Amino acid sequence: MSTLMMAAVAVATAALIGLAVGLPDSWFCGLLALSCVLGGADTAYREVTNYAFGLLVAAALFAGASLHAVIAAARERRQQ
């Protein structure tokens, strides 16, 4: 297992542990996006393009979900 993939697994594990202890959604999705980017970089380096493309698309989706969670939390705070 390469260093990039170990880092991706470590970040994903930290996100799952954080979810179990009440990590906000924006942080959870942001950490999963980082994990997908690291995994995508590793698979792109190994020239497994289908997996790299899939992981980078997943990273974009998680980044969008993280941004949505930040905006929703800001709206909720403004309404109170």
HTML snippet that shows the backbone in 3Dmol.js (N, CA, C, O; Angstrom):
<script src="https://3Dmol.org/build/3Dmol-min.js"></script>
<div id="view" style="width:600px;height:400px;position:relative"></div>
<script>
const pdb = `
ATOM      1  N   MET A   1       0.858  -1.177   0.000  1.00  0.00           N
ATOM      2  CA  MET A   1       0.000   0.000   0.000  1.00  0.00           C
ATOM      3  C   MET A   1       0.896   1.229   0.000  1.00  0.00           C
ATOM      4  O   MET A   1       1.859   1.321   0.762  1.00  0.00           O
ATOM      5  N   SER A   2       0.559   2.160  -0.864  1.00  0.00           N
ATOM      6  CA  SER A   2       1.382   3.361  -0.988  1.00  0.00           C
ATOM      7  C   SER A   2       1.101   4.345   0.142  1.00  0.00           C
ATOM      8  O   SER A   2       0.130   4.208   0.886  1.00  0.00           O
ATOM      9  N   THR A   3       1.963   5.323   0.246  1.00  0.00           N
ATOM     10  CA  THR A   3       1.826   6.341   1.288  1.00  0.00           C
ATOM     11  C   THR A   3       0.553   7.170   1.088  1.00  0.00           C
ATOM     12  O   THR A   3      -0.138   7.502   2.051  1.00  0.00           O
ATOM     13  N   LEU A   4       0.253   7.497  -0.166  1.00  0.00           N
ATOM     14  CA  LEU A   4      -0.969   8.273  -0.426  1.00  0.00           C
ATOM     15  C   LEU A   4      -2.216   7.500  -0.031  1.00  0.00           C
ATOM     16  O   LEU A   4      -3.153   8.068   0.531  1.00  0.00           O
ATOM     17  N   MET A   5      -2.230   6.216  -0.322  1.00  0.00           N
ATOM     18  CA  MET A   5      -3.415   5.421   0.020  1.00  0.00           C
ATOM     19  C   MET A   5      -3.526   5.252   1.536  1.00  0.00           C
ATOM     20  O   MET A   5      -4.634   5.252   2.072  1.00  0.00           O
ATOM     21  N   MET A   6      -2.403   5.108   2.231  1.00  0.00           N
ATOM     22  CA  MET A   6      -2.450   5.027   3.697  1.00  0.00           C
ATOM     23  C   MET A   6      -2.985   6.329   4.289  1.00  0.00           C
ATOM     24  O   MET A   6      -3.756   6.311   5.248  1.00  0.00           O
ATOM     25  N   ALA A   7      -2.573   7.453   3.716  1.00  0.00           N
ATOM     26  CA  ALA A   7      -3.076   8.744   4.184  1.00  0.00           C
ATOM     27  C   ALA A   7      -4.576   8.862   3.921  1.00  0.00           C
ATOM     28  O   ALA A   7      -5.315   9.377   4.760  1.00  0.00           O
ATOM     29  N   ALA A   8      -5.029   8.385   2.755  1.00  0.00           N
ATOM     30  CA  ALA A   8      -6.456   8.438   2.432  1.00  0.00           C
ATOM     31  C   ALA A   8      -7.273   7.591   3.403  1.00  0.00           C
ATOM     32  O   ALA A   8      -8.333   8.016   3.862  1.00  0.00           O
ATOM     33  N   VAL A   9      -6.786   6.413   3.711  1.00  0.00           N
ATOM     34  CA  VAL A   9      -7.483   5.534   4.654  1.00  0.00           C
ATOM     35  C   VAL A   9      -7.492   6.160   6.050  1.00  0.00           C
ATOM     36  O   VAL A   9      -8.495   6.079   6.759  1.00  0.00           O
ATOM     37  N   ALA A  10      -6.387   6.779   6.443  1.00  0.00           N
ATOM     38  CA  ALA A  10      -6.317   7.410   7.767  1.00  0.00           C
ATOM     39  C   ALA A  10      -7.301   8.577   7.872  1.00  0.00           C
ATOM     40  O   ALA A  10      -7.965   8.733   8.897  1.00  0.00           O
ATOM     41  N   VAL A  11      -7.398   9.384   6.839  1.00  0.00           N
ATOM     42  CA  VAL A  11      -8.318  10.517   6.857  1.00  0.00           C
ATOM     43  C   VAL A  11      -9.767  10.029   6.861  1.00  0.00           C
ATOM     44  O   VAL A  11     -10.607  10.581   7.571  1.00  0.00           O
ATOM     45  N   ALA A  12     -10.059   9.000   6.073  1.00  0.00           N
ATOM     46  CA  ALA A  12     -11.423   8.451   6.059  1.00  0.00           C
ATOM     47  C   ALA A  12     -11.782   7.849   7.410  1.00  0.00           C
ATOM     48  O   ALA A  12     -12.913   7.991   7.875  1.00  0.00           O
ATOM     49  N   THR A  13     -10.833   7.183   8.037  1.00  0.00           N
ATOM     50  CA  THR A  13     -11.075   6.619   9.370  1.00  0.00           C
ATOM     51  C   THR A  13     -11.324   7.726  10.389  1.00  0.00           C
ATOM     52  O   THR A  13     -12.211   7.611  11.234  1.00  0.00           O
ATOM     53  N   ALA A  14     -10.543   8.793  10.306  1.00  0.00           N
ATOM     54  CA  ALA A  14     -10.750   9.927  11.206  1.00  0.00           C
ATOM     55  C   ALA A  14     -12.135  10.548  10.990  1.00  0.00           C
ATOM     56  O   ALA A  14     -12.784  10.966  11.949  1.00  0.00           O
ATOM     57  N   ALA A  15     -12.586  10.608   9.732  1.00  0.00           N
ATOM     58  CA  ALA A  15     -13.918  11.154   9.452  1.00  0.00           C
ATOM     59  C   ALA A  15     -15.002  10.274  10.060  1.00  0.00           C
ATOM     60  O   ALA A  15     -15.963  10.789  10.631  1.00  0.00           O
ATOM     61  N   LEU A  16     -14.866   8.964   9.949  1.00  0.00           N
ATOM     62  CA  LEU A  16     -15.865   8.066  10.512  1.00  0.00           C
ATOM     63  C   LEU A  16     -15.874   8.097  12.032  1.00  0.00           C
ATOM     64  O   LEU A  16     -16.938   8.040  12.648  1.00  0.00           O
ATOM     65  N   ILE A  17     -14.704   8.185  12.638  1.00  0.00           N
ATOM     66  CA  ILE A  17     -14.635   8.305  14.097  1.00  0.00           C
ATOM     67  C   ILE A  17     -15.239   9.633  14.535  1.00  0.00           C
ATOM     68  O   ILE A  17     -15.969   9.697  15.524  1.00  0.00           O
ATOM     69  N   GLY A  18     -14.931  10.686  13.794  1.00  0.00           N
ATOM     70  CA  GLY A  18     -15.502  11.995  14.100  1.00  0.00           C
ATOM     71  C   GLY A  18     -17.010  12.009  13.978  1.00  0.00           C
ATOM     72  O   GLY A  18     -17.693  12.658  14.770  1.00  0.00           O
ATOM     73  N   LEU A  19     -17.539  11.294  12.986  1.00  0.00           N
ATOM     74  CA  LEU A  19     -18.989  11.210  12.841  1.00  0.00           C
ATOM     75  C   LEU A  19     -19.612  10.530  14.052  1.00  0.00           C
ATOM     76  O   LEU A  19     -20.702  10.903  14.488  1.00  0.00           O
ATOM     77  N   ALA A  20     -18.923   9.537  14.593  1.00  0.00           N
ATOM     78  CA  ALA A  20     -19.445   8.819  15.756  1.00  0.00           C
ATOM     79  C   ALA A  20     -19.478   9.691  17.007  1.00  0.00           C
ATOM     80  O   ALA A  20     -20.300   9.466  17.895  1.00  0.00           O
ATOM     81  N   VAL A  21     -18.584  10.693  17.086  1.00  0.00           N
ATOM     82  CA  VAL A  21     -18.538  11.537  18.276  1.00  0.00           C
ATOM     83  C   VAL A  21     -19.179  12.914  18.052  1.00  0.00           C
ATOM     84  O   VAL A  21     -19.035  13.807  18.887  1.00  0.00           O
ATOM     85  N   GLY A  22     -19.884  13.086  16.930  1.00  0.00           N
ATOM     86  CA  GLY A  22     -20.636  14.324  16.736  1.00  0.00           C
ATOM     87  C   GLY A  22     -19.942  15.391  15.913  1.00  0.00           C
ATOM     88  O   GLY A  22     -20.201  16.578  16.112  1.00  0.00           O
ATOM     89  N   LEU A  23     -19.080  15.011  15.007  1.00  0.00           N
ATOM     90  CA  LEU A  23     -18.412  15.962  14.114  1.00  0.00           C
ATOM     91  C   LEU A  23     -19.458  16.626  13.211  1.00  0.00           C
ATOM     92  O   LEU A  23     -20.335  15.938  12.689  1.00  0.00           O
ATOM     93  N   PRO A  24     -19.383  17.935  13.019  1.00  0.00           N
ATOM     94  CA  PRO A  24     -20.354  18.599  12.137  1.00  0.00           C
ATOM     95  C   PRO A  24     -20.288  18.031  10.709  1.00  0.00           C
ATOM     96  O   PRO A  24     -19.247  17.544  10.265  1.00  0.00           O
ATOM     97  N   ASP A  25     -21.412  18.106  10.013  1.00  0.00           N
ATOM     98  CA  ASP A  25     -21.503  17.545   8.666  1.00  0.00           C
ATOM     99  C   ASP A  25     -20.493  18.165   7.710  1.00  0.00           C
ATOM    100  O   ASP A  25     -19.946  17.474   6.850  1.00  0.00           O
ATOM    101  N   SER A  26     -20.243  19.458   7.853  1.00  0.00           N
ATOM    102  CA  SER A  26     -19.310  20.109   6.942  1.00  0.00           C
ATOM    103  C   SER A  26     -17.902  19.533   7.081  1.00  0.00           C
ATOM    104  O   SER A  26     -17.206  19.333   6.085  1.00  0.00           O
ATOM    105  N   TRP A  27     -17.491  19.271   8.302  1.00  0.00           N
ATOM    106  CA  TRP A  27     -16.171  18.675   8.514  1.00  0.00           C
ATOM    107  C   TRP A  27     -16.125  17.236   8.024  1.00  0.00           C
ATOM    108  O   TRP A  27     -15.138  16.812   7.422  1.00  0.00           O
ATOM    109  N   PHE A  28     -17.190  16.486   8.279  1.00  0.00           N
ATOM    110  CA  PHE A  28     -17.234  15.093   7.844  1.00  0.00           C
ATOM    111  C   PHE A  28     -17.119  14.999   6.325  1.00  0.00           C
ATOM    112  O   PHE A  28     -16.315  14.221   5.811  1.00  0.00           O
ATOM    113  N   CYS A  29     -17.912  15.783   5.610  1.00  0.00           N
ATOM    114  CA  CYS A  29     -17.864  15.745   4.150  1.00  0.00           C
ATOM    115  C   CYS A  29     -16.542  16.291   3.620  1.00  0.00           C
ATOM    116  O   CYS A  29     -16.024  15.803   2.615  1.00  0.00           O
ATOM    117  N   GLY A  30     -16.000  17.295   4.288  1.00  0.00           N
ATOM    118  CA  GLY A  30     -14.703  17.825   3.874  1.00  0.00           C
ATOM    119  C   GLY A  30     -13.587  16.809   4.030  1.00  0.00           C
ATOM    120  O   GLY A  30     -12.722  16.695   3.161  1.00  0.00           O
ATOM    121  N   LEU A  31     -13.600  16.068   5.134  1.00  0.00           N
ATOM    122  CA  LEU A  31     -12.585  15.029   5.326  1.00  0.00           C
ATOM    123  C   LEU A  31     -12.745  13.891   4.323  1.00  0.00           C
ATOM    124  O   LEU A  31     -11.753  13.349   3.835  1.00  0.00           O
ATOM    125  N   LEU A  32     -13.981  13.531   4.017  1.00  0.00           N
ATOM    126  CA  LEU A  32     -14.175  12.496   2.999  1.00  0.00           C
ATOM    127  C   LEU A  32     -13.753  12.983   1.620  1.00  0.00           C
ATOM    128  O   LEU A  32     -13.235  12.201   0.822  1.00  0.00           O
ATOM    129  N   ALA A  33     -13.964  14.258   1.329  1.00  0.00           N
ATOM    130  CA  ALA A  33     -13.499  14.812   0.053  1.00  0.00           C
ATOM    131  C   ALA A  33     -11.976  14.747  -0.026  1.00  0.00           C
ATOM    132  O   ALA A  33     -11.419  14.386  -1.063  1.00  0.00           O
ATOM    133  N   LEU A  34     -11.305  15.098   1.073  1.00  0.00           N
ATOM    134  CA  LEU A  34      -9.839  15.014   1.109  1.00  0.00           C
ATOM    135  C   LEU A  34      -9.374  13.582   0.913  1.00  0.00           C
ATOM    136  O   LEU A  34      -8.403  13.332   0.199  1.00  0.00           O
ATOM    137  N   SER A  35     -10.059  12.650   1.540  1.00  0.00           N
ATOM    138  CA  SER A  35      -9.708  11.238   1.393  1.00  0.00           C
ATOM    139  C   SER A  35      -9.866  10.786  -0.059  1.00  0.00           C
ATOM    140  O   SER A  35      -9.019  10.061  -0.580  1.00  0.00           O
ATOM    141  N   CYS A  36     -10.935  11.208  -0.703  1.00  0.00           N
ATOM    142  CA  CYS A  36     -11.149  10.839  -2.105  1.00  0.00           C
ATOM    143  C   CYS A  36     -10.096  11.466  -3.021  1.00  0.00           C
ATOM    144  O   CYS A  36      -9.657  10.833  -3.981  1.00  0.00           O
ATOM    145  N   VAL A  37      -9.693  12.691  -2.736  1.00  0.00           N
ATOM    146  CA  VAL A  37      -8.653  13.335  -3.536  1.00  0.00           C
ATOM    147  C   VAL A  37      -7.327  12.584  -3.385  1.00  0.00           C
ATOM    148  O   VAL A  37      -6.626  12.354  -4.371  1.00  0.00           O
ATOM    149  N   LEU A  38      -6.986  12.205  -2.159  1.00  0.00           N
ATOM    150  CA  LEU A  38      -5.750  11.451  -1.948  1.00  0.00           C
ATOM    151  C   LEU A  38      -5.801  10.098  -2.645  1.00  0.00           C
ATOM    152  O   LEU A  38      -4.831   9.690  -3.283  1.00  0.00           O
ATOM    153  N   GLY A  39      -6.916   9.409  -2.527  1.00  0.00           N
ATOM    154  CA  GLY A  39      -7.065   8.135  -3.218  1.00  0.00           C
ATOM    155  C   GLY A  39      -7.035   8.302  -4.728  1.00  0.00           C
ATOM    156  O   GLY A  39      -6.449   7.483  -5.435  1.00  0.00           O
ATOM    157  N   GLY A  40      -7.662   9.355  -5.221  1.00  0.00           N
ATOM    158  CA  GLY A  40      -7.637   9.637  -6.659  1.00  0.00           C
ATOM    159  C   GLY A  40      -6.246   9.954  -7.157  1.00  0.00           C
ATOM    160  O   GLY A  40      -5.870   9.551  -8.257  1.00  0.00           O
ATOM    161  N   ALA A  41      -5.478  10.673  -6.359  1.00  0.00           N
ATOM    162  CA  ALA A  41      -4.092  10.972  -6.743  1.00  0.00           C
ATOM    163  C   ALA A  41      -3.265   9.692  -6.807  1.00  0.00           C
ATOM    164  O   ALA A  41      -2.442   9.524  -7.707  1.00  0.00           O
ATOM    165  N   ASP A  42      -3.485   8.792  -5.850  1.00  0.00           N
ATOM    166  CA  ASP A  42      -2.752   7.530  -5.853  1.00  0.00           C
ATOM    167  C   ASP A  42      -3.116   6.688  -7.068  1.00  0.00           C
ATOM    168  O   ASP A  42      -2.233   6.145  -7.732  1.00  0.00           O
ATOM    169  N   THR A  43      -4.404   6.573  -7.366  1.00  0.00           N
ATOM    170  CA  THR A  43      -4.800   5.754  -8.508  1.00  0.00           C
ATOM    171  C   THR A  43      -4.399   6.400  -9.833  1.00  0.00           C
ATOM    172  O   THR A  43      -4.106   5.690 -10.795  1.00  0.00           O
ATOM    173  N   ALA A  44      -4.380   7.722  -9.900  1.00  0.00           N
ATOM    174  CA  ALA A  44      -3.902   8.388 -11.110  1.00  0.00           C
ATOM    175  C   ALA A  44      -2.402   8.143 -11.293  1.00  0.00           C
ATOM    176  O   ALA A  44      -1.941   7.959 -12.420  1.00  0.00           O
ATOM    177  N   TYR A  45      -1.650   8.141 -10.213  1.00  0.00           N
ATOM    178  CA  TYR A  45      -0.217   7.862 -10.285  1.00  0.00           C
ATOM    179  C   TYR A  45       0.027   6.435 -10.775  1.00  0.00           C
ATOM    180  O   TYR A  45       0.970   6.177 -11.524  1.00  0.00           O
ATOM    181  N   ARG A  46      -0.828   5.520 -10.345  1.00  0.00           N
ATOM    182  CA  ARG A  46      -0.704   4.125 -10.779  1.00  0.00           C
ATOM    183  C   ARG A  46      -1.349   3.886 -12.136  1.00  0.00           C
ATOM    184  O   ARG A  46      -1.350   2.760 -12.632  1.00  0.00           O
ATOM    185  N   GLU A  47      -1.894   4.930 -12.738  1.00  0.00           N
ATOM    186  CA  GLU A  47      -2.518   4.914 -14.056  1.00  0.00           C
ATOM    187  C   GLU A  47      -3.737   3.997 -14.133  1.00  0.00           C
ATOM    188  O   GLU A  47      -3.953   3.317 -15.135  1.00  0.00           O
ATOM    189  N   VAL A  48      -4.526   3.989 -13.064  1.00  0.00           N
ATOM    190  CA  VAL A  48      -5.814   3.298 -13.061  1.00  0.00           C
ATOM    191  C   VAL A  48      -6.861   4.393 -13.237  1.00  0.00           C
ATOM    192  O   VAL A  48      -7.456   4.863 -12.267  1.00  0.00           O
ATOM    193  N   THR A  49      -7.075   4.789 -14.483  1.00  0.00           N
ATOM    194  CA  THR A  49      -7.818   6.013 -14.757  1.00  0.00           C
ATOM    195  C   THR A  49      -9.295   5.919 -14.375  1.00  0.00           C
ATOM    196  O   THR A  49      -9.871   6.919 -13.947  1.00  0.00           O
ATOM    197  N   ASN A  50      -9.924   4.757 -14.514  1.00  0.00           N
ATOM    198  CA  ASN A  50     -11.346   4.668 -14.169  1.00  0.00           C
ATOM    199  C   ASN A  50     -11.573   4.909 -12.684  1.00  0.00           C
ATOM    200  O   ASN A  50     -12.491   5.637 -12.306  1.00  0.00           O
ATOM    201  N   TYR A  51     -10.751   4.308 -11.847  1.00  0.00           N
ATOM    202  CA  TYR A  51     -10.873   4.531 -10.402  1.00  0.00           C
ATOM    203  C   TYR A  51     -10.517   5.965 -10.039  1.00  0.00           C
ATOM    204  O   TYR A  51     -11.159   6.570  -9.181  1.00  0.00           O
ATOM    205  N   ALA A  52      -9.494   6.507 -10.690  1.00  0.00           N
ATOM    206  CA  ALA A  52      -9.103   7.893 -10.405  1.00  0.00           C
ATOM    207  C   ALA A  52     -10.244   8.839 -10.737  1.00  0.00           C
ATOM    208  O   ALA A  52     -10.557   9.741  -9.960  1.00  0.00           O
ATOM    209  N   PHE A  53     -10.866   8.634 -11.893  1.00  0.00           N
ATOM    210  CA  PHE A  53     -11.991   9.491 -12.280  1.00  0.00           C
ATOM    211  C   PHE A  53     -13.139   9.365 -11.281  1.00  0.00           C
ATOM    212  O   PHE A  53     -13.722  10.368 -10.871  1.00  0.00           O
ATOM    213  N   GLY A  54     -13.460   8.144 -10.894  1.00  0.00           N
ATOM    214  CA  GLY A  54     -14.541   7.925  -9.937  1.00  0.00           C
ATOM    215  C   GLY A  54     -14.263   8.564  -8.595  1.00  0.00           C
ATOM    216  O   GLY A  54     -15.149   9.179  -8.001  1.00  0.00           O
ATOM    217  N   LEU A  55     -13.042   8.425  -8.115  1.00  0.00           N
ATOM    218  CA  LEU A  55     -12.700   9.026  -6.822  1.00  0.00           C
ATOM    219  C   LEU A  55     -12.708  10.549  -6.879  1.00  0.00           C
ATOM    220  O   LEU A  55     -13.121  11.200  -5.920  1.00  0.00           O
ATOM    221  N   LEU A  56     -12.260  11.120  -7.984  1.00  0.00           N
ATOM    222  CA  LEU A  56     -12.259  12.576  -8.096  1.00  0.00           C
ATOM    223  C   LEU A  56     -13.678  13.128  -8.245  1.00  0.00           C
ATOM    224  O   LEU A  56     -13.966  14.226  -7.768  1.00  0.00           O
ATOM    225  N   VAL A  57     -14.559  12.384  -8.898  1.00  0.00           N
ATOM    226  CA  VAL A  57     -15.973  12.795  -8.956  1.00  0.00           C
ATOM    227  C   VAL A  57     -16.586  12.715  -7.562  1.00  0.00           C
ATOM    228  O   VAL A  57     -17.333  13.606  -7.157  1.00  0.00           O
ATOM    229  N   ALA A  58     -16.269  11.645  -6.826  1.00  0.00           N
ATOM    230  CA  ALA A  58     -16.773  11.521  -5.455  1.00  0.00           C
ATOM    231  C   ALA A  58     -16.241  12.661  -4.584  1.00  0.00           C
ATOM    232  O   ALA A  58     -16.963  13.181  -3.733  1.00  0.00           O
ATOM    233  N   ALA A  59     -14.987  13.049  -4.793  1.00  0.00           N
ATOM    234  CA  ALA A  59     -14.414  14.165  -4.040  1.00  0.00           C
ATOM    235  C   ALA A  59     -15.168  15.458  -4.330  1.00  0.00           C
ATOM    236  O   ALA A  59     -15.428  16.246  -3.421  1.00  0.00           O
ATOM    237  N   ALA A  60     -15.516  15.673  -5.587  1.00  0.00           N
ATOM    238  CA  ALA A  60     -16.273  16.879  -5.937  1.00  0.00           C
ATOM    239  C   ALA A  60     -17.661  16.861  -5.297  1.00  0.00           C
ATOM    240  O   ALA A  60     -18.148  17.896  -4.841  1.00  0.00           O
ATOM    241  N   LEU A  61     -18.292  15.696  -5.261  1.00  0.00           N
ATOM    242  CA  LEU A  61     -19.615  15.593  -4.635  1.00  0.00           C
ATOM    243  C   LEU A  61     -19.536  15.835  -3.128  1.00  0.00           C
ATOM    244  O   LEU A  61     -20.382  16.533  -2.569  1.00  0.00           O
ATOM    245  N   PHE A  62     -18.530  15.268  -2.469  1.00  0.00           N
ATOM    246  CA  PHE A  62     -18.382  15.493  -1.033  1.00  0.00           C
ATOM    247  C   PHE A  62     -18.020  16.949  -0.726  1.00  0.00           C
ATOM    248  O   PHE A  62     -18.458  17.498   0.285  1.00  0.00           O
ATOM    249  N   ALA A  63     -17.227  17.568  -1.591  1.00  0.00           N
ATOM    250  CA  ALA A  63     -16.905  18.985  -1.394  1.00  0.00           C
ATOM    251  C   ALA A  63     -18.162  19.842  -1.531  1.00  0.00           C
ATOM    252  O   ALA A  63     -18.354  20.795  -0.775  1.00  0.00           O
ATOM    253  N   GLY A  64     -19.012  19.503  -2.492  1.00  0.00           N
ATOM    254  CA  GLY A  64     -20.283  20.215  -2.643  1.00  0.00           C
ATOM    255  C   GLY A  64     -21.191  20.014  -1.443  1.00  0.00           C
ATOM    256  O   GLY A  64     -21.852  20.951  -0.995  1.00  0.00           O
ATOM    257  N   ALA A  65     -21.226  18.791  -0.918  1.00  0.00           N
ATOM    258  CA  ALA A  65     -22.035  18.519   0.275  1.00  0.00           C
ATOM    259  C   ALA A  65     -21.504  19.287   1.478  1.00  0.00           C
ATOM    260  O   ALA A  65     -22.280  19.763   2.307  1.00  0.00           O
ATOM    261  N   SER A  66     -20.197  19.407   1.574  1.00  0.00           N
ATOM    262  CA  SER A  66     -19.595  20.163   2.669  1.00  0.00           C
ATOM    263  C   SER A  66     -19.964  21.643   2.563  1.00  0.00           C
ATOM    264  O   SER A  66     -20.308  22.278   3.560  1.00  0.00           O
ATOM    265  N   LEU A  67     -19.890  22.176   1.363  1.00  0.00           N
ATOM    266  CA  LEU A  67     -20.275  23.575   1.156  1.00  0.00           C
ATOM    267  C   LEU A  67     -21.748  23.785   1.471  1.00  0.00           C
ATOM    268  O   LEU A  67     -22.116  24.795   2.072  1.00  0.00           O
ATOM    269  N   HIS A  68     -22.583  22.855   1.077  1.00  0.00           N
ATOM    270  CA  HIS A  68     -24.020  22.952   1.388  1.00  0.00           C
ATOM    271  C   HIS A  68     -24.260  22.944   2.888  1.00  0.00           C
ATOM    272  O   HIS A  68     -25.102  23.693   3.384  1.00  0.00           O
ATOM    273  N   ALA A  69     -23.531  22.104   3.618  1.00  0.00           N
ATOM    274  CA  ALA A  69     -23.689  22.042   5.075  1.00  0.00           C
ATOM    275  C   ALA A  69     -23.254  23.350   5.730  1.00  0.00           C
ATOM    276  O   ALA A  69     -23.879  23.796   6.692  1.00  0.00           O
ATOM    277  N   VAL A  70     -22.200  23.964   5.225  1.00  0.00           N
ATOM    278  CA  VAL A  70     -21.734  25.248   5.772  1.00  0.00           C
ATOM    279  C   VAL A  70     -22.783  26.330   5.535  1.00  0.00           C
ATOM    280  O   VAL A  70     -23.086  27.113   6.436  1.00  0.00           O
ATOM    281  N   ILE A  71     -23.335  26.374   4.331  1.00  0.00           N
ATOM    282  CA  ILE A  71     -24.335  27.389   4.007  1.00  0.00           C
ATOM    283  C   ILE A  71     -25.607  27.180   4.821  1.00  0.00           C
ATOM    284  O   ILE A  71     -26.198  28.145   5.306  1.00  0.00           O
ATOM    285  N   ALA A  72     -26.031  25.931   4.975  1.00  0.00           N
ATOM    286  CA  ALA A  72     -27.237  25.642   5.759  1.00  0.00           C
ATOM    287  C   ALA A  72     -27.052  26.015   7.224  1.00  0.00           C
ATOM    288  O   ALA A  72     -27.973  26.535   7.853  1.00  0.00           O
ATOM    289  N   ALA A  73     -25.872  25.754   7.769  1.00  0.00           N
ATOM    290  CA  ALA A  73     -25.614  26.124   9.161  1.00  0.00           C
ATOM    291  C   ALA A  73     -25.602  27.639   9.330  1.00  0.00           C
ATOM    292  O   ALA A  73     -26.086  28.158  10.336  1.00  0.00           O
ATOM    293  N   ALA A  74     -25.051  28.347   8.354  1.00  0.00           N
ATOM    294  CA  ALA A  74     -25.028  29.811   8.433  1.00  0.00           C
ATOM    295  C   ALA A  74     -26.443  30.381   8.355  1.00  0.00           C
ATOM    296  O   ALA A  74     -26.772  31.326   9.073  1.00  0.00           O
ATOM    297  N   ARG A  75     -27.269  29.817   7.498  1.00  0.00           N
ATOM    298  CA  ARG A  75     -28.665  30.278   7.408  1.00  0.00           C
ATOM    299  C   ARG A  75     -29.413  30.019   8.702  1.00  0.00           C
ATOM    300  O   ARG A  75     -30.201  30.853   9.149  1.00  0.00           O
ATOM    301  N   GLU A  76     -29.168  28.868   9.301  1.00  0.00           N
ATOM    302  CA  GLU A  76     -29.839  28.524  10.546  1.00  0.00           C
ATOM    303  C   GLU A  76     -29.449  29.495  11.659  1.00  0.00           C
ATOM    304  O   GLU A  76     -30.297  29.918  12.444  1.00  0.00           O
ATOM    305  N   ARG A  77     -28.171  29.844  11.724  1.00  0.00           N
ATOM    306  CA  ARG A  77     -27.712  30.802  12.743  1.00  0.00           C
ATOM    307  C   ARG A  77     -28.311  32.184  12.531  1.00  0.00           C
ATOM    308  O   ARG A  77     -28.628  32.872  13.501  1.00  0.00           O
ATOM    309  N   ARG A  78     -28.472  32.603  11.272  1.00  0.00           N
ATOM    310  CA  ARG A  78     -29.048  33.913  10.989  1.00  0.00           C
ATOM    311  C   ARG A  78     -30.517  33.994  11.372  1.00  0.00           C
ATOM    312  O   ARG A  78     -30.990  35.046  11.804  1.00  0.00           O
ATOM    313  N   GLN A  79     -31.240  32.896  11.219  1.00  0.00           N
ATOM    314  CA  GLN A  79     -32.669  32.912  11.502  1.00  0.00           C
ATOM    315  C   GLN A  79     -32.958  32.899  12.996  1.00  0.00           C
ATOM    316  O   GLN A  79     -34.068  33.246  13.400  1.00  0.00           O
ATOM    317  N   GLN A  80     -32.028  32.523  13.803  1.00  0.00           N
ATOM    318  CA  GLN A  80     -32.270  32.452  15.255  1.00  0.00           C
ATOM    319  C   GLN A  80     -32.130  33.782  15.907  1.00  0.00           C
ATOM    320  O   GLN A  80     -32.301  33.896  17.121  1.00  0.00           O
TER     321      GLN A  80
END
`;
const viewer = $3Dmol.createViewer("view");
viewer.addModel(pdb, "pdb");
viewer.setStyle({}, {cartoon: {color: "spectrum"}});
viewer.zoomTo();
viewer.render();
</script>
